[in-house]
Each structure stands twice: as structure tokens, then as C-alpha cells.
């Protein structure tokens, strides 16, 4: 799962530990109280408008020149086609989430892939998450922001394959 998808996967594994064989996350947090910038999103959407907010968010997701202009524009267009209230509701759900006390129920091996420079989820959150899980490893992607599943897709996929081979999945 990427970002919120990873949080959902972890939450599922705490409720149904025997149903999960492995978990791989990219740019994921287990608790949202420290997620940076989310509290500003609603204000910025109103102040500068949804399209300018989206451009700002795309900049925060990718280091300069890490994706092509075509891809950058595509991502921006898809984000602009999203529903503002849904984005804000999802962000509020993430900020209010805290899986800390339930992570001890996760039995499956976990791979955390995290950027070194996410403006949304500090690396310290991923390190804390690693330390809370019994069968976990972390791969840090250098010179990367939040959108590593896209900007560093090959590196992420290579790490996933290595993780699956190591854990015989």
C-alpha cells in the first residue's frame, strides 16, 4: 500500500493477522498526529484554489526532475479531477489514526519503503514503525519525496522482489 493504502494494510493486519502473508508499504505512517501540512490543506484550497493547491502538492510529492513533465502534468490533472471533500476527509482520517497499540498483533513480515525527504511523513515515523513491528525491515530511498511509488518505481519494485525472495513469499 502506498501512503494511506499502507496504513489501511497495517490496520487490516492488526484485525486479521492470520489473513495476511506480508505487507509492503511506501511512504506510510502508523499514526497521523504528526503528519505535516495536512492541517493547512483546507485553508490553502480555499485561499489559493484547488488547482494551485494541487500544483503545490505535486511539487511536494516529487523531487525536481525526478519525473518527466508529461508525468508531472498527468499527475496534476488526475489530482485536479479528484473531489476536494473526499481528499480532505481522507486526510482527516489519516491524521486521527493511531495504530501504535495494535501493531503488536501484526504477524506477517513487513517491508517499509520510505523516502528520506517526505514533506508529509518524516523518516522518524517510519523508523518508529519499524521498531514497533516484530518482523520488519526498512528501505530508505535517498533524495526522494513522498511519491516514491511513482518517482522511484523500479527501485521500489526491486526492493519488493528481494523482500519476497528473502521471506519465501
Steps between C-alpha positions, in 0.01 A plus 500: 500500500618849419446775756144453630487158333789388720323624812190307394709184445655533846158559659363191324795291622434606861139381474558187290862396564455144369360624169809698402810336347710816465474876488693745285450873548629814333494834681275374778430611855348301785386809683380823355537753777835608361413505132632826370304751290160326515357766732585763237334324207145622560616861550717490189225347287278795593771765490682415175248266335501128435713509184781701661478278808542199271809650334649562844423141603659355186814701575505355851460144367794500260856634510575732208563314175425158653199453273446623146295813433244278327463286808497806728219653293308170493520466879385860545204448263392182679529671838296798375229258386470373858232612739621762748277382785611137454867600511441699818299218661777252424761737640296550818466122538877459469574777748265345757640146456735336747586131465783509756334282765369248246816436296606220736229285336664513156653160431599538136841623386492868408710704260489875547627699202536863597648814343763697685329833429122463517344831596198308633639208699838547669747212478488478882138378477603212275792412731261500796263276304784259421585476868139420590472206261654164583587389143586818316769652284527850359645625174563872480500658155751790496428834333129422480171650609164342579416366151767228486261234370498705180827693492706198610280218372785280380690529828182432698416196287854363538473533879164324499635208296801465732269511802274228352799279414653544846170416670416223249173662405 
